[in-house]
């Protein structure tokens, strides 16, 4: 009998700890969606194909490239080109750093040695989610994108990509921003597809 009580107590404590951690991560946070204008934004980019859990490998390669041309700080974001039902091995993502804030010489170096792209101005659905640690990159999309999809379906709106904004690579970030441009045809992003 004592053993059963001990097991029950242990399970209860683990459950409570799990719920506390989930709450800390923002798991119980209400997702609020707004409509805002996003862009235009000039970025330099690097492609990643495959599971999102391996994005850090592509990021490390990307960082070496932009550091090699004299960039010391990246205001980072990612553009996701494929729908959630795409097989993991075929998922295409674009890692990006904003070019605003760079000096004239840095912009010249970037344009001569890295791939650049202009994200056009658009009306977008937007939301934010608290960033706690690396697990936030996986939890946040499961909370935000279903809400985006619900609104898009209800209003029969057209979208083509998803954009996540993470902030400075050398700064403490406390929020991930999500944007889903509306009314922009996929053709606008075809140039990014050619990187694969």
Backbone as a ProteinNet text record, in pm:
[ID]
protein_1_A
[PRIMARY]
XXXXXXXXXXXXXXXXXXXXXXXXXXXXXXXXXXXXXXXXXXXXXXXXXXXXXXXXXXXXXXXXXXXXXXXXXXXXXXXXXXXXXXXXXXXXXXXXXXXXXXXXXXXXXXXXXXXXXXXXXXXXXXXXXXXXXXXXXXXXXXXXXXXXXXXXXXXXXXXXXXXXXXXXXXXXXXXXXXXXXXXXXXXXXXXXXXXX
[TERTIARY]
81.9	0	85.8	193.2	283	344.7	376.8	438.3	343.1	215.6	114.7	102.7	101.3	93.6	216.2	333	458.8	455.5	411.7	404	303.3	187.9	84.2	135.1	204.8	260	364	450	553.9	492.1	391.1	322.8	256.6	195.1	129.5	227.8	344.7	447.2	501.6	528.3	578.6	477	349	243.1	238.5	245.4	242.1	361.9	480.1	601	587.5	531.9	512.7	417.6	307.4	210.1	269.2	350.3	414.9	512.1	588.5	684.4	611.4	502.4	423.5	365.9	320	267.5	378.7	495.9	611.7	648.6	637.5	671.7	566.3	454.6	348.4	241.8	244	150.7	4.8	-24.8	-163.3	-197.8	-102	-125.1	-227.6	-313.6	-410.9	-338.7	-357.3	-295	-382.5	-327.3	-399.5	-345.4	-434.3	-395.5	-442.8	-353.2	-385.1	-359.2	-396.4	-363.4	-271.9	-156	-58.3	4.8	67.1	145.3	284.8	337	473.3	551.3	674.1	759.8	739.9	813.7	913.2	1037.1	1101.9	1221.2	1326.8	1445.3	1557.2	1634.8	1661.2	1731.1	1837.9	1936	2024.6	1990.5	1999.8	1933.4	2022.5	1974	2041.7	1934.8	1936.7	1830.5	1855.2	1745.5	1750.9	1642.4	1679.1	1579.9	1582.5	1463.7	1454.8	1385.1	1390.2	1319.6	1360.8	1264.8	1293.8	1386.8	1385.5	1471.6	1619.9	1650.9	1790.1	1827.6	1740.5	1768.5	1897.6	1931.1	2052.5	2177.9	2176.2	2292.6	2311.8	2200.4	2207.5	2241.1	2188.9	2218.7	2368.8	2433.8	2577.6	2654.4	2613.8	2678.8	2651.8	2527.9	2488.9	2568.5	2579.5	2650.8	2796.7	2859.4	2999	3010.8	2909.7	2912.2	2898.6	2800.6	2785.9	2894.3	2950.7	3064.3	3186.8	3200.5	3314.3	3313	3194	3187.9	3182.8	3207.2	3218.9	3092.9	2991.4	2869.2	2885.5	2860.6	2880	2748.5	2639.1	2510	2402.5	2314.1	2206.5	2071.5	1989.6	1850.7	1776.6	1756.4	1721.3	1572.5	1542.5	1406.2	1414.4	1301.4	1295.2	1166.3	1175.8	1060.1	1032.8	911.1	874.5	788.5	837.3	776.2	668.6	666.4	578.3	470.7	364	252	288	219.9	253.4	241.7	161	144.4	256.2	356	470.3	556.1	600	689.6	813.4	855.7	968	1089.9	1123.8	1246	1236.8	1114.2	1094.8	1067.8	1062.8	1034.2	1144.1	1103.8	1199.9	1183.4	1294.1	1296	1406.4	1386.4	1487	1528.1	1653.2	1706.5	1744.6	1720.9	1745.1	1790.4	1864.1	1903	1861.3	1803.1	1762.6	1885.2	1871.9	1982.6	1972.3	1855	1846.4	1935.1	2005.8	2099.2	2242.7	2263.5	2399.6	2459.1	2590	2657.5	2659.1	2693.1	2699.2	2800	2915.3	3017.5	2973	2900.8	2849.4	2745.3	2656.9	2555.3	2621.3	2725.4	2797.8	2859.8	2920.4	2982.9	2878.9	2766.4	2658.6	2607.3	2579.8	2523.9	2619.7	2750	2847.1	2876.2	2850.5	2891	2778.2	2664.6	2554.2	2428.6	2331.7	2204.9	2112.5	2053.6	1963.2	1821.8	1725.6	1585.9	1508.8	1407.9	1322.2	1185.6	1152	1018.6	924.4	823.2	737.1	645.8	597.2	499.9	369.6	309.8	182.9	103.1	-27.3	-111.5	-93.2	-78.2	-46.4	-125.1	-147.3	-188.3	-61.2	-68.6	50.5	15.2	109.8	94.4	232.8	239.1	367.5	352.9	466.3	466.8	592.4	582.4	700.7	812.1	935.3	1051.1	1115.4	1123.2	1183.5	1317.2	1319.7	1440.8	1420.5	1511.5	1506.7	1377.5	1313.5	1187.5	1075.5	1091.1	990	976.6	1087.4	1082.3	988.7	968.6	882.7	740.3	727.4	595.5	516.8	581.6	512.3	434.9	494.7	418.2	292.9	298.3	181	65.4	96.3	-7.6	-56.7	36.4	2.7	-58.9	2.7	-43.4	-186.2	-230.5	-371.9	-468.6	-430.8	-515	-514.2	-394.9	-386	-475.4	-463.2	-536.8	-687.1	-727.6	-869.8	-923.5	-847.3	-889	-887	-783.2	-771.5	-888	-921.9	-1033	-1166.4	-1187.6	-1313.6	-1334.5	-1225.3	-1235.9	-1199	-1167.9	-1132.5	-1023.1	-916.4	-805.9	-693.6	-611.2	-500.6	-368.9	-289.4	-156.9	-60	69.2	166.1	283.9	324.4	437.6	408.9	493.3	488.6	625.2	625.6	750.7	757.5	871.6	894.6	1012.8	996.4	1100.2	1152.5	1283.8	1344.3	1420.6	1473.8	1547.7	1697.4	1769.8	1915.2	1983.2	2085.9	2156.6	2244.6	2280.8	2368.8	2292.9	2161.2	2080.3	1987.2	1942.3	1844	1709	1647	1517.4	1409.6	1299.4	1193.1	1063.6	1061.8	940	972.9	894.1	898.9	777.1	800.5	689.9	657	528.8	481.5	404.2	431.1	357.8	313.1	191.7	143.6	87.8	167.5	123.4	-3.7	-92.7	-219.6	-224.8	-285.7	-306.2	-182.9	-73.8	47.2	57.7	65.3	73.3	210.1	213.1	334.5	445.2	406.2	504.2	606	562.7	650.8	772.1	755.6	863.2	933.1	904.8	963.8	1117.4	1172.9	1318.8	1381.9	1311.5	1362.9	1359.7	1259.1	1249.5	1363.5	1420.4	1530.5	1661.1	1664.9	1787.3	1805	1703	1709.4	1745.4
-120.6	0	126.4	123.3	238.8	262.7	154	165.3	235.4	198.9	259.8	408.2	444.6	585.3	661.9	598.2	661	686.1	585.8	600.2	708.8	708.6	808.7	949.6	964.2	1094.6	1140.8	1047.6	1080.7	1125.4	1050.8	1086.9	1224.6	1249.5	1378.4	1493.6	1473.5	1578.2	1604.3	1495.5	1510.2	1582.1	1548.2	1613.2	1762.4	1795.6	1935.2	2012.2	1950	2013.6	2034.9	1933.4	1944.2	2057.7	2069	2175.4	2312.7	2319.5	2446.3	2489.6	2394.2	2424.5	2466.2	2396.5	2428.3	2570	2605.5	2740.2	2843.8	2814.4	2904.4	2926.9	2822.4	2831.4	2909.7	2938.5	3011.2	2921.3	2794.4	2697.8	2729.1	2800.3	2834.8	2977.8	3045.4	3183.5	3188.4	3289.6	3309.3	3374.1	3317.4	3371.7	3484	3604.2	3719.2	3751.2	3762.9	3790.1	3929.4	4005.7	4139.7	4144.3	4254.8	4281	4402.1	4384.2	4492	4490.6	4602.1	4607.2	4555.5	4470.4	4419.3	4451.5	4497.4	4525	4665.5	4696.7	4609	4593.1	4478	4447.8	4386.5	4445.8	4390.2	4295.3	4175.4	4074.8	4005.3	3946.9	3851.1	3714.9	3611.2	3484.7	3362.4	3252	3123.3	3013.9	2918.2	2815.8	2698.6	2642.5	2519.1	2426.1	2301.9	2202.9	2086.5	2045.7	1933.3	1971.8	1884	1907.4	2037.9	2104.6	2229.3	2208.8	2088.4	2062.6	2071.1	2067	2076.9	2216.4	2314	2450	2506.1	2466.2	2519.4	2485.2	2372.9	2335.4	2432.8	2469.3	2566.5	2705.2	2736.6	2866.8	2883.2	2779.7	2786.7	2815	2752.2	2776.7	2919.4	2963.4	3097.6	3201.8	3181.2	3276.7	3290.6	3181.2	3187.8	3273	3264.3	3342.2	3490.9	3529.7	3673.5	3732.6	3652.4	3702.2	3721.6	3637.7	3646.5	3775.2	3835.9	3961.5	4083.2	4061.2	4172.5	4209.6	4122.8	4149.1	4084.9	4161.9	4109.8	4083.7	4135.3	4119.9	4095.3	4000.7	3967.4	3987.9	4073.7	4085.3	3975.8	3863	3738.8	3714.8	3640.9	3597.9	3474.4	3413.3	3298.8	3306	3261.8	3256.5	3109.1	3065.6	2925.3	2913.7	2835.1	2831	2723.4	2625.2	2510.2	2495.8	2427.9	2404.6	2294.6	2291.2	2193.6	2047.8	2018.6	1880	1831.5	1917.8	1879.1	1777.9	1669.9	1574.2	1645.4	1606.3	1673.1	1692	1588.3	1594.8	1695.5	1740.8	1835.8	1978.7	2001.1	2134.4	2232.8	2349.4	2451.8	2576.3	2619	2738.2	2830.6	2958.5	3058.1	3131.3	3117.3	3193.6	3330.3	3434.2	3569.2	3664.2	3766.7	3877.4	4007.4	4097.6	4227	4309.8	4389	4473.1	4615.9	4654.6	4790.1	4799.5	4908.7	4925.3	4895.9	4833.5	4806.9	4932.5	4943.4	5055.8	5036.2	5141.5	5135.6	5029.8	5024.4	4925.9	4783.1	4765.4	4632.5	4586.7	4677	4642.9	4604.4	4678.8	4648.7	4509.7	4476.7	4344.8	4234.1	4257.6	4158.1	4132.6	4239.2	4225.1	4157.9	4172.6	4112.7	3966.1	3923.8	3789	3698.7	3757.5	3678.1	3700.5	3612.9	3626.7	3720.3	3815.7	3910.9	3896.4	3949	3939.8	4054.2	4102.5	4208.4	4148.9	4146.1	4102.5	4220	4203.5	4317.9	4359.2	4481.3	4531.4	4453.6	4419.8	4347.7	4369.7	4353.5	4344.2	4202.6	4187.8	4056.9	4029.7	3901	3858.9	3854.9	3897.9	3895.1	3855.1	3792.1	3753.7	3744.2	3742	3724.9	3617.1	3558.1	3449.6	3464.2	3441.4	3458	3359.4	3409.6	3322.4	3295.2	3168.6	3129.1	3058.4	2966.7	2891.6	2827.7	2742.7	2685.5	2608.6	2556.5	2484.1	2575.1	2705.9	2800.9	2797	2767.4	2760.5	2649.1	2548.9	2436.2	2451.3	2507.5	2524.1	2637.4	2751	2869.9	2843.8	2779.9	2756.5	2670.8	2576.5	2490.8	2569	2683.1	2767.3	2874	2933	3048.5	3009.3	2914.4	2885.6	2830.8	2746.6	2704.9	2823.2	2924	3043.5	3122.1	3136.1	3201.3	3129	2995.5	2916	2929	2936.8	2952.7	3083.8	3191.4	3322.8	3324.5	3265.5	3261.5	3183.4	3071.5	2988.9	3061.1	3125.8	3196.3	3308.7	3380.1	3497	3468.3	3339.2	3297.9	3386.9	3404.9	3491.2	3407.7	3473.5	3406.1	3439.2	3337.2	3358.2	3266	3295.5	3216.2	3168	3244.4	3205.4	3245.2	3197.7	3240.8	3298.9	3403.6	3470.1	3476.3	3436.3	3446.1	3538.8	3633.2	3731.5	3704.6	3683.3	3643.5	3756	3850.6	3961	3944.6	4024.6	4028.9	3902.6	3860.9	3737	3753.4	3877.5	3899.8	3964.2	3967.7	4029.9	3927.2	3959.6	3873.8	3899.3	3794.1	3805.6	3748.9	3821.6	3771	3739.8	3765.2	3743.3	3695.3	3602	3563.5	3627	3698.4	3760.3	3675.1	3658.2	3578.8	3669	3651.1	3725	3629	3648.3	3573.2	3674.5	3707.8	3805.9	3759.7	3854.1	3823.9	3887.6	3816.8	3872.6	3877.2	3812.7	3808.7	3670.4	3668.3	3540.5	3476.8	3345.3	3268.6	3305.8	3356	3394.2	3494.7	3579.7	3682.5	3619.3	3498.1	3431.8	3322.6	3318.4	3215.3	3220.1	3340.3	3353.8	3277.9	3271.6	3198.1	3047.8	3003.9	2861.2	2814.2	2904.2	2865.2	2840.9	2873.7	2852.7	2705.7	2622.9	2482.4	2393.7
0	0	0	78.8	82.8	-54.3	-123.8	-256.6	-354	-348.9	-436.7	-406	-277.5	-238	-287.6	-275	-318.8	-469.1	-544.7	-691.4	-728.4	-662.4	-690.7	-660.1	-548	-509.9	-610.8	-652.5	-750.8	-882.9	-928.8	-1053.9	-1040	-926.4	-902.1	-905.4	-841.9	-839.4	-979.9	-1053.6	-1190.6	-1279.4	-1261.6	-1339.4	-1307.5	-1178.5	-1135.5	-1191.2	-1185.8	-1240.3	-1390.9	-1458.2	-1603.2	-1638.9	-1565.7	-1591.3	-1560.3	-1454.3	-1417.7	-1527.5	-1578.7	-1685.3	-1813	-1844.2	-1963.1	-1952.5	-1833.5	-1810.8	-1825.7	-1771.1	-1782.4	-1928.7	-2010.1	-2151.5	-2230.9	-2169	-2238.1	-2295.7	-2256.5	-2312.6	-2287.9	-2178.4	-2148.6	-2190.6	-2252	-2295.4	-2407.6	-2404.4	-2511.4	-2629.6	-2747.6	-2867.8	-2921.4	-2926.1	-2979.3	-3118	-3214	-3352.4	-3391.5	-3452.4	-3501.5	-3651.2	-3711.5	-3851.8	-3854.8	-3917.5	-3927.6	-4065.8	-4100.7	-4223.6	-4192.5	-4278.7	-4263.2	-4390	-4372.8	-4487	-4542.3	-4650.2	-4713.2	-4625.3	-4637.7	-4558.9	-4650.7	-4652.6	-4728.4	-4638.7	-4688.4	-4607.9	-4691.7	-4622.2	-4688.5	-4632	-4716.5	-4685.1	-4704.1	-4645.2	-4657.9	-4651.8	-4745.8	-4749.6	-4655	-4607.9	-4527.9	-4579.7	-4606.3	-4648.4	-4550.8	-4507.3	-4415.2	-4286.7	-4186.8	-4059.7	-3992.5	-3933.1	-3863.2	-3744.2	-3687.6	-3571.6	-3608.7	-3739	-3783.7	-3831.5	-3809.6	-3854.9	-3797.2	-3674.9	-3611.4	-3691	-3762	-3843.3	-3959	-4023.8	-4132.1	-4078.2	-3959.3	-3899.7	-3876.1	-3827.3	-3802.1	-3930.8	-4041.4	-4170.9	-4217.7	-4200.8	-4240.3	-4161.1	-4031.8	-3946.6	-3988.7	-4024.2	-4070.1	-4195.6	-4283.6	-4407.6	-4380.5	-4295.6	-4274.4	-4185.3	-4097.6	-4020.1	-4109	-4212.8	-4304.2	-4387.4	-4404.3	-4479.8	-4387.3	-4258.2	-4164.8	-4088.9	-4090.7	-4013.7	-3876.2	-3772	-3636.6	-3562.8	-3617.8	-3551.8	-3657.2	-3631	-3724.9	-3658.5	-3716.5	-3673.6	-3748.4	-3683	-3751.6	-3768.9	-3874.5	-3904.1	-3991.2	-4016.7	-4107.1	-4187.5	-4311.7	-4401.3	-4429.2	-4402.4	-4421.2	-4546.7	-4644	-4775.9	-4793	-4706	-4728.6	-4621.9	-4660.3	-4568.6	-4468.3	-4354.2	-4249.5	-4292.7	-4396.2	-4437.9	-4531.5	-4557.2	-4640.7	-4565	-4630.2	-4563.5	-4507.6	-4388.8	-4321.2	-4409.7	-4485.6	-4565.6	-4679.7	-4712.4	-4822.3	-4776.1	-4646.1	-4593.7	-4632.6	-4681.5	-4722.2	-4635.1	-4577.5	-4492.2	-4541	-4519.2	-4554.7	-4427.9	-4388.6	-4276	-4328.7	-4251.5	-4302.5	-4192.9	-4235.2	-4148.1	-4215.6	-4140.1	-4194.3	-4230.5	-4336.7	-4380.5	-4327.8	-4277.9	-4224	-4100.4	-4088.6	-3977.8	-4016.5	-4133	-4179.4	-4242.5	-4237.5	-4301	-4452.2	-4524.6	-4670.8	-4715.5	-4649.1	-4686.9	-4655.4	-4545.9	-4511.5	-4614	-4652.6	-4752.4	-4884.3	-4922.4	-5046.3	-5038.7	-4924.5	-4906.6	-4910.5	-4845.6	-4843.9	-4984.7	-5059	-5193.6	-5290.4	-5265.6	-5357.4	-5324.4	-5199.1	-5159.6	-5107.8	-5075.6	-5023	-5107.4	-5091.6	-5162.9	-5085.8	-5155.8	-5091.8	-5148.2	-5072.9	-5115.1	-5051	-5122.5	-5070	-5038	-4909.9	-4869.3	-4892.7	-4977.3	-5011	-4896.2	-4906.3	-4809.4	-4823.5	-4710.9	-4716.2	-4588.7	-4601.6	-4483.4	-4430.3	-4301.5	-4244.8	-4117.9	-4095.4	-3962.7	-3879.7	-3756.1	-3672.2	-3529.2	-3465.1	-3325.6	-3263.4	-3133.9	-3065.7	-2960	-2925	-2826.5	-2741.8	-2610.9	-2525.2	-2559.2	-2559.5	-2579.8	-2444	-2407.6	-2280.1	-2300.2	-2395.5	-2427.4	-2564.8	-2605.6	-2740.3	-2766.9	-2662.2	-2680.4	-2729.9	-2708.7	-2756	-2907.7	-2977.4	-3123.8	-3171.7	-3088	-3125.4	-3071.2	-2951.1	-2891.3	-2956.2	-2978.1	-3028.6	-3157.8	-3259.5	-3383.1	-3362.4	-3268.3	-3245.9	-3184.2	-3126	-3066.8	-3163.6	-3240	-3323.7	-3457.8	-3529	-3665.7	-3674	-3580.6	-3587.4	-3578.1	-3498.6	-3486.6	-3617.2	-3678.4	-3809.5	-3909.9	-3912.6	-4011	-3991.6	-3868.8	-3837.3	-3896.9	-3880.1	-3931	-4083.6	-4142.2	-4288.8	-4349.3	-4288.3	-4339	-4326	-4212.3	-4188.3	-4289.4	-4322	-4409.3	-4554.7	-4583	-4718.9	-4777.1	-4699.6	-4741.4	-4802.1	-4882.3	-4949.2	-4880.1	-4857	-4800.1	-4872.2	-4860.7	-4936.1	-4852.5	-4751.9	-4667.2	-4522.9	-4433.2	-4293.7	-4258.6	-4179.5	-4141.2	-3989.5	-3935.3	-3791.6	-3767.8	-3676.8	-3646.4	-3506.3	-3497.8	-3370	-3300.7	-3377.3	-3316.8	-3326.4	-3248.6	-3257.1	-3208.3	-3281.8	-3246.4	-3124	-3089.5	-2974.4	-2858.1	-2867.7	-2764.4	-2700.5	-2579.8	-2514.2	-2579.5	-2628.3	-2695.8	-2604.4	-2588.7	-2500.8	-2575.4	-2708.3	-2785.8	-2926.6	-2976.1	-3117.4	-3183.4	-3294.3	-3367.2	-3489.3	-3515	-3628.3	-3724.3	-3854.4	-3957.2	-4065.8	-4113	-4228.1	-4327.6	-4431.5	-4530.7	-4600.7	-4624.5	-4688.9	-4828.1	-4922.5	-5054.9	-5142	-5099.7	-5181.6	-5244.7	-5375.6	-5445.4	-5425.3	-5435.8	-5414	-5512.4	-5629.5	-5732.4	-5678.8	-5585.4	-5529.5	-5462.3	-5411.7	-5337.6	-5419.9	-5551	-5636.2	-5635.4	-5626.8	-5627.3	-5510.4	-5399.1	-5283.5	-5310.7	-5383.4	-5417.2	-5505.4	-5583.8	-5672.5	-5597.2	-5468.6	-5390.1	-5352.8	-5378	-5336.9	-5454.9
[MASK]
++++++++++++++++++++++++++++++++++++++++++++++++++++++++++++++++++++++++++++++++++++++++++++++++++++++++++++++++++++++++++++++++++++++++++++++++++++++++++++++++++++++++++++++++++++++++++++++++++++

